[in-house]
Amino acid sequence: FNKQQVKVPIWFKKDADPKYACYCSEVTEDQVIEAVVKHGAKTVKEVNAITGAMKNSNCKENNPLGVCCHKIIQEAIDKGLK
């Protein structure tokens, strides 16, 4: 694949814009970090309630990795807690 063939930005690419943490609900890494820093979220469940992440689950189709975004959201939470 070349860059023009990719329909959504791949989160782990450094120039991804936006950098999605949850592709199904189109929640970005920045939104997850904001939920932690500004709203005090500390868990994936709390982030999901604030951002709406993981609500429209169709990970196999939407996430380029073909798996649930739970781990990616947790990594973004960890960044926000630092």
PyMOL Python script that loads the backbone (N, CA, C, O; Angstrom):
from pymol import cmd

cmd.read_pdbstr("""\
ATOM      1  N   PHE A   1       0.836  -1.188   0.000  1.00  0.00           N
ATOM      2  CA  PHE A   1       0.000   0.000   0.000  1.00  0.00           C
ATOM      3  C   PHE A   1       0.875   1.243   0.000  1.00  0.00           C
ATOM      4  O   PHE A   1       1.956   1.257   0.588  1.00  0.00           O
ATOM      5  N   ASN A   2       0.397   2.281  -0.662  1.00  0.00           N
ATOM      6  CA  ASN A   2       1.082   3.556  -0.535  1.00  0.00           C
ATOM      7  C   ASN A   2       0.199   4.491   0.283  1.00  0.00           C
ATOM      8  O   ASN A   2      -0.956   4.167   0.560  1.00  0.00           O
ATOM      9  N   LYS A   3       0.725   5.633   0.667  1.00  0.00           N
ATOM     10  CA  LYS A   3       0.031   6.553   1.569  1.00  0.00           C
ATOM     11  C   LYS A   3      -1.328   6.986   1.031  1.00  0.00           C
ATOM     12  O   LYS A   3      -2.264   7.161   1.812  1.00  0.00           O
ATOM     13  N   GLN A   4      -1.460   7.159  -0.256  1.00  0.00           N
ATOM     14  CA  GLN A   4      -2.719   7.604  -0.848  1.00  0.00           C
ATOM     15  C   GLN A   4      -3.808   6.531  -0.774  1.00  0.00           C
ATOM     16  O   GLN A   4      -4.995   6.854  -0.820  1.00  0.00           O
ATOM     17  N   GLN A   5      -3.422   5.275  -0.662  1.00  0.00           N
ATOM     18  CA  GLN A   5      -4.388   4.182  -0.616  1.00  0.00           C
ATOM     19  C   GLN A   5      -4.969   3.956   0.780  1.00  0.00           C
ATOM     20  O   GLN A   5      -5.986   3.276   0.925  1.00  0.00           O
ATOM     21  N   VAL A   6      -4.339   4.513   1.792  1.00  0.00           N
ATOM     22  CA  VAL A   6      -4.820   4.340   3.158  1.00  0.00           C
ATOM     23  C   VAL A   6      -5.941   5.341   3.409  1.00  0.00           C
ATOM     24  O   VAL A   6      -5.761   6.542   3.211  1.00  0.00           O
ATOM     25  N   LYS A   7      -7.103   4.847   3.847  1.00  0.00           N
ATOM     26  CA  LYS A   7      -8.287   5.693   3.999  1.00  0.00           C
ATOM     27  C   LYS A   7      -8.319   6.474   5.305  1.00  0.00           C
ATOM     28  O   LYS A   7      -8.954   7.527   5.369  1.00  0.00           O
ATOM     29  N   VAL A   8      -7.652   5.987   6.349  1.00  0.00           N
ATOM     30  CA  VAL A   8      -7.596   6.680   7.636  1.00  0.00           C
ATOM     31  C   VAL A   8      -6.149   6.748   8.099  1.00  0.00           C
ATOM     32  O   VAL A   8      -5.348   5.882   7.749  1.00  0.00           O
ATOM     33  N   PRO A   9      -5.802   7.774   8.887  1.00  0.00           N
ATOM     34  CA  PRO A   9      -4.430   7.850   9.399  1.00  0.00           C
ATOM     35  C   PRO A   9      -4.136   6.667  10.329  1.00  0.00           C
ATOM     36  O   PRO A   9      -4.979   6.296  11.146  1.00  0.00           O
ATOM     37  N   ILE A  10      -2.973   6.092  10.208  1.00  0.00           N
ATOM     38  CA  ILE A  10      -2.570   4.979  11.057  1.00  0.00           C
ATOM     39  C   ILE A  10      -1.934   5.563  12.317  1.00  0.00           C
ATOM     40  O   ILE A  10      -0.939   6.283  12.234  1.00  0.00           O
ATOM     41  N   TRP A  11      -2.504   5.256  13.476  1.00  0.00           N
ATOM     42  CA  TRP A  11      -2.138   5.917  14.728  1.00  0.00           C
ATOM     43  C   TRP A  11      -0.665   5.844  15.072  1.00  0.00           C
ATOM     44  O   TRP A  11      -0.131   6.790  15.651  1.00  0.00           O
ATOM     45  N   PHE A  12       0.012   4.757  14.736  1.00  0.00           N
ATOM     46  CA  PHE A  12       1.400   4.620  15.164  1.00  0.00           C
ATOM     47  C   PHE A  12       2.390   5.287  14.212  1.00  0.00           C
ATOM     48  O   PHE A  12       3.593   5.276  14.471  1.00  0.00           O
ATOM     49  N   LYS A  13       1.910   5.858  13.131  1.00  0.00           N
ATOM     50  CA  LYS A  13       2.782   6.616  12.239  1.00  0.00           C
ATOM     51  C   LYS A  13       2.973   8.009  12.823  1.00  0.00           C
ATOM     52  O   LYS A  13       2.005   8.639  13.249  1.00  0.00           O
ATOM     53  N   LYS A  14       4.210   8.496  12.847  1.00  0.00           N
ATOM     54  CA  LYS A  14       4.474   9.759  13.541  1.00  0.00           C
ATOM     55  C   LYS A  14       3.767  10.948  12.907  1.00  0.00           C
ATOM     56  O   LYS A  14       3.504  11.934  13.596  1.00  0.00           O
ATOM     57  N   ASP A  15       3.454  10.888  11.630  1.00  0.00           N
ATOM     58  CA  ASP A  15       2.793  12.031  10.992  1.00  0.00           C
ATOM     59  C   ASP A  15       1.280  11.835  10.868  1.00  0.00           C
ATOM     60  O   ASP A  15       0.620  12.561  10.124  1.00  0.00           O
ATOM     61  N   ALA A  16       0.732  10.862  11.591  1.00  0.00           N
ATOM     62  CA  ALA A  16      -0.720  10.629  11.544  1.00  0.00           C
ATOM     63  C   ALA A  16      -1.459  11.853  12.076  1.00  0.00           C
ATOM     64  O   ALA A  16      -1.114  12.382  13.132  1.00  0.00           O
ATOM     65  N   ASP A  17      -2.460  12.294  11.352  1.00  0.00           N
ATOM     66  CA  ASP A  17      -3.256  13.445  11.770  1.00  0.00           C
ATOM     67  C   ASP A  17      -4.663  13.297  11.223  1.00  0.00           C
ATOM     68  O   ASP A  17      -4.863  13.452  10.018  1.00  0.00           O
ATOM     69  N   PRO A  18      -5.629  13.010  12.047  1.00  0.00           N
ATOM     70  CA  PRO A  18      -5.523  12.850  13.498  1.00  0.00           C
ATOM     71  C   PRO A  18      -4.945  11.487  13.873  1.00  0.00           C
ATOM     72  O   PRO A  18      -4.906  10.561  13.063  1.00  0.00           O
ATOM     73  N   LYS A  19      -4.504  11.395  15.110  1.00  0.00           N
ATOM     74  CA  LYS A  19      -3.938  10.153  15.628  1.00  0.00           C
ATOM     75  C   LYS A  19      -5.026   9.456  16.452  1.00  0.00           C
ATOM     76  O   LYS A  19      -5.195   9.729  17.640  1.00  0.00           O
ATOM     77  N   TYR A  20      -5.757   8.555  15.798  1.00  0.00           N
ATOM     78  CA  TYR A  20      -6.883   7.894  16.462  1.00  0.00           C
ATOM     79  C   TYR A  20      -6.418   6.868  17.488  1.00  0.00           C
ATOM     80  O   TYR A  20      -5.508   6.078  17.235  1.00  0.00           O
ATOM     81  N   ALA A  21      -7.063   6.899  18.651  1.00  0.00           N
ATOM     82  CA  ALA A  21      -6.905   5.837  19.641  1.00  0.00           C
ATOM     83  C   ALA A  21      -8.006   4.809  19.406  1.00  0.00           C
ATOM     84  O   ALA A  21      -7.782   3.606  19.545  1.00  0.00           O
ATOM     85  N   CYS A  22      -9.201   5.291  19.047  1.00  0.00           N
ATOM     86  CA  CYS A  22     -10.350   4.429  18.748  1.00  0.00           C
ATOM     87  C   CYS A  22     -10.878   4.804  17.367  1.00  0.00           C
ATOM     88  O   CYS A  22     -11.450   5.878  17.181  1.00  0.00           O
ATOM     89  N   TYR A  23     -10.685   3.922  16.416  1.00  0.00           N
ATOM     90  CA  TYR A  23     -11.128   4.191  15.043  1.00  0.00           C
ATOM     91  C   TYR A  23     -12.643   4.107  14.904  1.00  0.00           C
ATOM     92  O   TYR A  23     -13.233   4.869  14.138  1.00  0.00           O
ATOM     93  N   CYS A  24     -13.274   3.204  15.625  1.00  0.00           N
ATOM     94  CA  CYS A  24     -14.722   3.001  15.478  1.00  0.00           C
ATOM     95  C   CYS A  24     -15.518   4.236  15.886  1.00  0.00           C
ATOM     96  O   CYS A  24     -16.516   4.575  15.251  1.00  0.00           O
ATOM     97  N   SER A  25     -15.072   4.908  16.951  1.00  0.00           N
ATOM     98  CA  SER A  25     -15.769   6.098  17.438  1.00  0.00           C
ATOM     99  C   SER A  25     -15.032   7.387  17.085  1.00  0.00           C
ATOM    100  O   SER A  25     -15.446   8.473  17.489  1.00  0.00           O
ATOM    101  N   GLU A  26     -13.948   7.266  16.336  1.00  0.00           N
ATOM    102  CA  GLU A  26     -13.130   8.404  15.901  1.00  0.00           C
ATOM    103  C   GLU A  26     -12.695   9.278  17.077  1.00  0.00           C
ATOM    104  O   GLU A  26     -12.831  10.501  17.043  1.00  0.00           O
ATOM    105  N   VAL A  27     -12.170   8.627  18.117  1.00  0.00           N
ATOM    106  CA  VAL A  27     -11.641   9.315  19.291  1.00  0.00           C
ATOM    107  C   VAL A  27     -10.124   9.348  19.150  1.00  0.00           C
ATOM    108  O   VAL A  27      -9.488   8.317  18.930  1.00  0.00           O
ATOM    109  N   THR A  28      -9.552  10.542  19.279  1.00  0.00           N
ATOM    110  CA  THR A  28      -8.117  10.703  19.091  1.00  0.00           C
ATOM    111  C   THR A  28      -7.348  10.483  20.389  1.00  0.00           C
ATOM    112  O   THR A  28      -7.911  10.510  21.483  1.00  0.00           O
ATOM    113  N   GLU A  29      -6.057  10.267  20.234  1.00  0.00           N
ATOM    114  CA  GLU A  29      -5.179  10.147  21.393  1.00  0.00           C
ATOM    115  C   GLU A  29      -5.243  11.426  22.224  1.00  0.00           C
ATOM    116  O   GLU A  29      -5.259  11.361  23.453  1.00  0.00           O
ATOM    117  N   ASP A  30      -5.278  12.577  21.575  1.00  0.00           N
ATOM    118  CA  ASP A  30      -5.360  13.850  22.298  1.00  0.00           C
ATOM    119  C   ASP A  30      -6.634  13.941  23.130  1.00  0.00           C
ATOM    120  O   ASP A  30      -6.604  14.473  24.240  1.00  0.00           O
ATOM    121  N   GLN A  31      -7.747  13.433  22.618  1.00  0.00           N
ATOM    122  CA  GLN A  31      -9.003  13.450  23.376  1.00  0.00           C
ATOM    123  C   GLN A  31      -8.913  12.550  24.606  1.00  0.00           C
ATOM    124  O   GLN A  31      -9.456  12.883  25.660  1.00  0.00           O
ATOM    125  N   VAL A  32      -8.240  11.426  24.479  1.00  0.00           N
ATOM    126  CA  VAL A  32      -8.051  10.528  25.620  1.00  0.00           C
ATOM    127  C   VAL A  32      -7.193  11.217  26.674  1.00  0.00           C
ATOM    128  O   VAL A  32      -7.524  11.194  27.860  1.00  0.00           O
ATOM    129  N   ILE A  33      -6.091  11.831  26.248  1.00  0.00           N
ATOM    130  CA  ILE A  33      -5.207  12.526  27.185  1.00  0.00           C
ATOM    131  C   ILE A  33      -5.947  13.678  27.858  1.00  0.00           C
ATOM    132  O   ILE A  33      -5.773  13.908  29.055  1.00  0.00           O
ATOM    133  N   GLU A  34      -6.761  14.397  27.111  1.00  0.00           N
ATOM    134  CA  GLU A  34      -7.557  15.490  27.679  1.00  0.00           C
ATOM    135  C   GLU A  34      -8.538  14.963  28.731  1.00  0.00           C
ATOM    136  O   GLU A  34      -8.743  15.606  29.761  1.00  0.00           O
ATOM    137  N   ALA A  35      -9.135  13.813  28.484  1.00  0.00           N
ATOM    138  CA  ALA A  35     -10.049  13.211  29.462  1.00  0.00           C
ATOM    139  C   ALA A  35      -9.322  12.907  30.770  1.00  0.00           C
ATOM    140  O   ALA A  35      -9.903  13.005  31.851  1.00  0.00           O
ATOM    141  N   VAL A  36      -8.060  12.541  30.661  1.00  0.00           N
ATOM    142  CA  VAL A  36      -7.252  12.249  31.846  1.00  0.00           C
ATOM    143  C   VAL A  36      -6.853  13.541  32.553  1.00  0.00           C
ATOM    144  O   VAL A  36      -7.066  13.690  33.756  1.00  0.00           O
ATOM    145  N   VAL A  37      -6.279  14.467  31.805  1.00  0.00           N
ATOM    146  CA  VAL A  37      -5.723  15.688  32.393  1.00  0.00           C
ATOM    147  C   VAL A  37      -6.812  16.649  32.877  1.00  0.00           C
ATOM    148  O   VAL A  37      -6.734  17.161  33.994  1.00  0.00           O
ATOM    149  N   LYS A  38      -7.812  16.892  32.055  1.00  0.00           N
ATOM    150  CA  LYS A  38      -8.829  17.895  32.390  1.00  0.00           C
ATOM    151  C   LYS A  38     -10.015  17.346  33.171  1.00  0.00           C
ATOM    152  O   LYS A  38     -10.650  18.078  33.931  1.00  0.00           O
ATOM    153  N   HIS A  39     -10.320  16.065  32.990  1.00  0.00           N
ATOM    154  CA  HIS A  39     -11.525  15.504  33.605  1.00  0.00           C
ATOM    155  C   HIS A  39     -11.226  14.443  34.663  1.00  0.00           C
ATOM    156  O   HIS A  39     -12.146  13.910  35.283  1.00  0.00           O
ATOM    157  N   GLY A  40      -9.949  14.134  34.872  1.00  0.00           N
ATOM    158  CA  GLY A  40      -9.561  13.221  35.939  1.00  0.00           C
ATOM    159  C   GLY A  40      -9.775  11.741  35.673  1.00  0.00           C
ATOM    160  O   GLY A  40      -9.731  10.938  36.605  1.00  0.00           O
ATOM    161  N   ALA A  41     -10.003  11.366  34.434  1.00  0.00           N
ATOM    162  CA  ALA A  41     -10.188   9.944  34.110  1.00  0.00           C
ATOM    163  C   ALA A  41      -8.897   9.180  34.381  1.00  0.00           C
ATOM    164  O   ALA A  41      -7.801   9.665  34.098  1.00  0.00           O
ATOM    165  N   LYS A  42      -9.042   7.982  34.931  1.00  0.00           N
ATOM    166  CA  LYS A  42      -7.869   7.159  35.229  1.00  0.00           C
ATOM    167  C   LYS A  42      -7.970   5.754  34.645  1.00  0.00           C
ATOM    168  O   LYS A  42      -6.985   5.015  34.629  1.00  0.00           O
ATOM    169  N   THR A  43      -9.145   5.388  34.171  1.00  0.00           N
ATOM    170  CA  THR A  43      -9.352   4.036  33.635  1.00  0.00           C
ATOM    171  C   THR A  43      -9.937   4.122  32.227  1.00  0.00           C
ATOM    172  O   THR A  43     -10.457   5.158  31.813  1.00  0.00           O
ATOM    173  N   VAL A  44      -9.841   3.017  31.510  1.00  0.00           N
ATOM    174  CA  VAL A  44     -10.420   2.956  30.165  1.00  0.00           C
ATOM    175  C   VAL A  44     -11.927   3.197  30.248  1.00  0.00           C
ATOM    176  O   VAL A  44     -12.491   3.896  29.407  1.00  0.00           O
ATOM    177  N   LYS A  45     -12.570   2.626  31.248  1.00  0.00           N
ATOM    178  CA  LYS A  45     -14.018   2.804  31.412  1.00  0.00           C
ATOM    179  C   LYS A  45     -14.371   4.281  31.592  1.00  0.00           C
ATOM    180  O   LYS A  45     -15.338   4.760  30.999  1.00  0.00           O
ATOM    181  N   GLU A  46     -13.598   5.007  32.403  1.00  0.00           N
ATOM    182  CA  GLU A  46     -13.852   6.437  32.621  1.00  0.00           C
ATOM    183  C   GLU A  46     -13.604   7.237  31.345  1.00  0.00           C
ATOM    184  O   GLU A  46     -14.379   8.135  31.015  1.00  0.00           O
ATOM    185  N   VAL A  47     -12.538   6.919  30.634  1.00  0.00           N
ATOM    186  CA  VAL A  47     -12.241   7.598  29.364  1.00  0.00           C
ATOM    187  C   VAL A  47     -13.366   7.342  28.368  1.00  0.00           C
ATOM    188  O   VAL A  47     -13.798   8.263  27.674  1.00  0.00           O
ATOM    189  N   ASN A  48     -13.838   6.118  28.290  1.00  0.00           N
ATOM    190  CA  ASN A  48     -14.922   5.782  27.368  1.00  0.00           C
ATOM    191  C   ASN A  48     -16.183   6.580  27.676  1.00  0.00           C
ATOM    192  O   ASN A  48     -16.865   7.039  26.760  1.00  0.00           O
ATOM    193  N   ALA A  49     -16.496   6.747  28.959  1.00  0.00           N
ATOM    194  CA  ALA A  49     -17.684   7.507  29.354  1.00  0.00           C
ATOM    195  C   ALA A  49     -17.561   8.974  28.948  1.00  0.00           C
ATOM    196  O   ALA A  49     -18.550   9.597  28.563  1.00  0.00           O
ATOM    197  N   ILE A  50     -16.361   9.524  29.032  1.00  0.00           N
ATOM    198  CA  ILE A  50     -16.134  10.935  28.706  1.00  0.00           C
ATOM    199  C   ILE A  50     -16.048  11.164  27.198  1.00  0.00           C
ATOM    200  O   ILE A  50     -16.614  12.127  26.683  1.00  0.00           O
ATOM    201  N   THR A  51     -15.344  10.285  26.495  1.00  0.00           N
ATOM    202  CA  THR A  51     -15.050  10.517  25.075  1.00  0.00           C
ATOM    203  C   THR A  51     -15.991   9.800  24.111  1.00  0.00           C
ATOM    204  O   THR A  51     -16.111  10.194  22.951  1.00  0.00           O
ATOM    205  N   GLY A  52     -16.652   8.761  24.583  1.00  0.00           N
ATOM    206  CA  GLY A  52     -17.479   7.954  23.684  1.00  0.00           C
ATOM    207  C   GLY A  52     -16.688   6.878  22.962  1.00  0.00           C
ATOM    208  O   GLY A  52     -17.207   6.235  22.050  1.00  0.00           O
ATOM    209  N   ALA A  53     -15.439   6.674  23.357  1.00  0.00           N
ATOM    210  CA  ALA A  53     -14.611   5.638  22.736  1.00  0.00           C
ATOM    211  C   ALA A  53     -15.228   4.260  22.962  1.00  0.00           C
ATOM    212  O   ALA A  53     -15.912   4.029  23.959  1.00  0.00           O
ATOM    213  N   MET A  54     -14.983   3.367  22.042  1.00  0.00           N
ATOM    214  CA  MET A  54     -15.385   1.966  22.090  1.00  0.00           C
ATOM    215  C   MET A  54     -16.903   1.776  22.083  1.00  0.00           C
ATOM    216  O   MET A  54     -17.386   0.730  22.515  1.00  0.00           O
ATOM    217  N   LYS A  55     -17.654   2.751  21.611  1.00  0.00           N
ATOM    218  CA  LYS A  55     -19.117   2.650  21.566  1.00  0.00           C
ATOM    219  C   LYS A  55     -19.599   1.990  20.271  1.00  0.00           C
ATOM    220  O   LYS A  55     -20.579   1.245  20.283  1.00  0.00           O
ATOM    221  N   ASN A  56     -18.932   2.253  19.185  1.00  0.00           N
ATOM    222  CA  ASN A  56     -19.354   1.753  17.869  1.00  0.00           C
ATOM    223  C   ASN A  56     -18.424   0.638  17.409  1.00  0.00           C
ATOM    224  O   ASN A  56     -17.863   0.697  16.315  1.00  0.00           O
ATOM    225  N   SER A  57     -18.270  -0.362  18.239  1.00  0.00           N
ATOM    226  CA  SER A  57     -17.250  -1.389  18.017  1.00  0.00           C
ATOM    227  C   SER A  57     -17.457  -2.186  16.734  1.00  0.00           C
ATOM    228  O   SER A  57     -18.444  -2.902  16.566  1.00  0.00           O
ATOM    229  N   ASN A  58     -16.512  -2.036  15.858  1.00  0.00           N
ATOM    230  CA  ASN A  58     -16.381  -2.851  14.658  1.00  0.00           C
ATOM    231  C   ASN A  58     -14.891  -2.882  14.336  1.00  0.00           C
ATOM    232  O   ASN A  58     -14.461  -2.583  13.222  1.00  0.00           O
ATOM    233  N   CYS A  59     -14.125  -3.255  15.352  1.00  0.00           N
ATOM    234  CA  CYS A  59     -12.666  -3.151  15.298  1.00  0.00           C
ATOM    235  C   CYS A  59     -12.039  -3.926  14.143  1.00  0.00           C
ATOM    236  O   CYS A  59     -11.078  -3.465  13.527  1.00  0.00           O
ATOM    237  N   LYS A  60     -12.578  -5.081  13.859  1.00  0.00           N
ATOM    238  CA  LYS A  60     -11.998  -5.908  12.798  1.00  0.00           C
ATOM    239  C   LYS A  60     -12.002  -5.168  11.464  1.00  0.00           C
ATOM    240  O   LYS A  60     -11.096  -5.347  10.650  1.00  0.00           O
ATOM    241  N   GLU A  61     -13.016  -4.340  11.239  1.00  0.00           N
ATOM    242  CA  GLU A  61     -13.128  -3.577   9.995  1.00  0.00           C
ATOM    243  C   GLU A  61     -12.477  -2.198  10.080  1.00  0.00           C
ATOM    244  O   GLU A  61     -11.843  -1.755   9.123  1.00  0.00           O
ATOM    245  N   ASN A  62     -12.627  -1.513  11.218  1.00  0.00           N
ATOM    246  CA  ASN A  62     -12.205  -0.114  11.314  1.00  0.00           C
ATOM    247  C   ASN A  62     -10.771   0.100  11.776  1.00  0.00           C
ATOM    248  O   ASN A  62     -10.095   1.009  11.295  1.00  0.00           O
ATOM    249  N   ASN A  63     -10.303  -0.725  12.700  1.00  0.00           N
ATOM    250  CA  ASN A  63      -8.954  -0.558  13.232  1.00  0.00           C
ATOM    251  C   ASN A  63      -7.961  -1.208  12.274  1.00  0.00           C
ATOM    252  O   ASN A  63      -8.108  -2.385  11.946  1.00  0.00           O
ATOM    253  N   PRO A  64      -6.953  -0.465  11.818  1.00  0.00           N
ATOM    254  CA  PRO A  64      -5.965  -1.047  10.895  1.00  0.00           C
ATOM    255  C   PRO A  64      -5.289  -2.301  11.449  1.00  0.00           C
ATOM    256  O   PRO A  64      -4.827  -3.146  10.683  1.00  0.00           O
ATOM    257  N   LEU A  65      -5.231  -2.424  12.780  1.00  0.00           N
ATOM    258  CA  LEU A  65      -4.639  -3.620  13.371  1.00  0.00           C
ATOM    259  C   LEU A  65      -5.622  -4.783  13.416  1.00  0.00           C
ATOM    260  O   LEU A  65      -5.221  -5.929  13.618  1.00  0.00           O
ATOM    261  N   GLY A  66      -6.917  -4.491  13.229  1.00  0.00           N
ATOM    262  CA  GLY A  66      -7.933  -5.532  13.238  1.00  0.00           C
ATOM    263  C   GLY A  66      -8.262  -6.066  14.622  1.00  0.00           C
ATOM    264  O   GLY A  66      -8.843  -7.144  14.753  1.00  0.00           O
ATOM    265  N   VAL A  67      -7.891  -5.314  15.661  1.00  0.00           N
ATOM    266  CA  VAL A  67      -8.155  -5.728  17.043  1.00  0.00           C
ATOM    267  C   VAL A  67      -8.758  -4.566  17.827  1.00  0.00           C
ATOM    268  O   VAL A  67      -8.770  -3.427  17.361  1.00  0.00           O
ATOM    269  N   CYS A  68      -9.256  -4.871  19.021  1.00  0.00           N
ATOM    270  CA  CYS A  68      -9.837  -3.869  19.908  1.00  0.00           C
ATOM    271  C   CYS A  68      -8.790  -2.815  20.282  1.00  0.00           C
ATOM    272  O   CYS A  68      -7.600  -3.113  20.379  1.00  0.00           O
ATOM    273  N   CYS A  69      -9.250  -1.586  20.489  1.00  0.00           N
ATOM    274  CA  CYS A  69      -8.357  -0.463  20.785  1.00  0.00           C
ATOM    275  C   CYS A  69      -8.059  -0.296  22.273  1.00  0.00           C
ATOM    276  O   CYS A  69      -7.397   0.668  22.657  1.00  0.00           O
ATOM    277  N   HIS A  70      -8.524  -1.201  23.108  1.00  0.00           N
ATOM    278  CA  HIS A  70      -8.351  -1.084  24.563  1.00  0.00           C
ATOM    279  C   HIS A  70      -6.898  -0.784  24.937  1.00  0.00           C
ATOM    280  O   HIS A  70      -6.638   0.123  25.727  1.00  0.00           O
ATOM    281  N   LYS A  71      -5.960  -1.530  24.379  1.00  0.00           N
ATOM    282  CA  LYS A  71      -4.538  -1.359  24.704  1.00  0.00           C
ATOM    283  C   LYS A  71      -4.044   0.026  24.278  1.00  0.00           C
ATOM    284  O   LYS A  71      -3.278   0.654  25.009  1.00  0.00           O
ATOM    285  N   ILE A  72      -4.463   0.504  23.128  1.00  0.00           N
ATOM    286  CA  ILE A  72      -4.040   1.815  22.625  1.00  0.00           C
ATOM    287  C   ILE A  72      -4.596   2.920  23.521  1.00  0.00           C
ATOM    288  O   ILE A  72      -3.903   3.892  23.819  1.00  0.00           O
ATOM    289  N   ILE A  73      -5.844   2.767  23.945  1.00  0.00           N
ATOM    290  CA  ILE A  73      -6.441   3.750  24.851  1.00  0.00           C
ATOM    291  C   ILE A  73      -5.695   3.742  26.181  1.00  0.00           C
ATOM    292  O   ILE A  73      -5.427   4.806  26.741  1.00  0.00           O
ATOM    293  N   GLN A  74      -5.356   2.569  26.691  1.00  0.00           N
ATOM    294  CA  GLN A  74      -4.616   2.489  27.954  1.00  0.00           C
ATOM    295  C   GLN A  74      -3.256   3.167  27.825  1.00  0.00           C
ATOM    296  O   GLN A  74      -2.821   3.847  28.755  1.00  0.00           O
ATOM    297  N   GLU A  75      -2.582   2.998  26.700  1.00  0.00           N
ATOM    298  CA  GLU A  75      -1.292   3.658  26.487  1.00  0.00           C
ATOM    299  C   GLU A  75      -1.452   5.178  26.485  1.00  0.00           C
ATOM    300  O   GLU A  75      -0.595   5.887  27.013  1.00  0.00           O
ATOM    301  N   ALA A  76      -2.532   5.685  25.899  1.00  0.00           N
ATOM    302  CA  ALA A  76      -2.792   7.129  25.898  1.00  0.00           C
ATOM    303  C   ALA A  76      -3.104   7.618  27.312  1.00  0.00           C
ATOM    304  O   ALA A  76      -2.687   8.710  27.696  1.00  0.00           O
ATOM    305  N   ILE A  77      -3.832   6.819  28.085  1.00  0.00           N
ATOM    306  CA  ILE A  77      -4.104   7.168  29.486  1.00  0.00           C
ATOM    307  C   ILE A  77      -2.790   7.278  30.245  1.00  0.00           C
ATOM    308  O   ILE A  77      -2.579   8.228  30.999  1.00  0.00           O
ATOM    309  N   ASP A  78      -1.916   6.314  30.047  1.00  0.00           N
ATOM    310  CA  ASP A  78      -0.614   6.329  30.717  1.00  0.00           C
ATOM    311  C   ASP A  78       0.174   7.588  30.372  1.00  0.00           C
ATOM    312  O   ASP A  78       0.837   8.156  31.240  1.00  0.00           O
ATOM    313  N   LYS A  79       0.112   8.032  29.113  1.00  0.00           N
ATOM    314  CA  LYS A  79       0.776   9.283  28.713  1.00  0.00           C
ATOM    315  C   LYS A  79       0.182  10.461  29.471  1.00  0.00           C
ATOM    316  O   LYS A  79       0.913  11.333  29.941  1.00  0.00           O
ATOM    317  N   GLY A  80      -1.138  10.488  29.590  1.00  0.00           N
ATOM    318  CA  GLY A  80      -1.812  11.579  30.283  1.00  0.00           C
ATOM    319  C   GLY A  80      -1.523  11.620  31.766  1.00  0.00           C
ATOM    320  O   GLY A  80      -1.533  12.692  32.371  1.00  0.00           O
ATOM    321  N   LEU A  81      -1.264  10.467  32.361  1.00  0.00           N
ATOM    322  CA  LEU A  81      -0.989  10.395  33.797  1.00  0.00           C
ATOM    323  C   LEU A  81       0.445  10.772  34.148  1.00  0.00           C
ATOM    324  O   LEU A  81       0.753  10.984  35.321  1.00  0.00           O
ATOM    325  N   LYS A  82       1.321  10.859  33.161  1.00  0.00           N
ATOM    326  CA  LYS A  82       2.737  11.206  33.425  1.00  0.00           C
ATOM    327  C   LYS A  82       2.896  12.667  33.734  1.00  0.00           C
ATOM    328  O   LYS A  82       4.011  13.128  33.979  1.00  0.00           O
TER     329      LYS A  82
END
""", "prot")
cmd.dss("prot")
cmd.show_as("cartoon", "prot")
cmd.util.cbc("prot")
cmd.orient("prot")
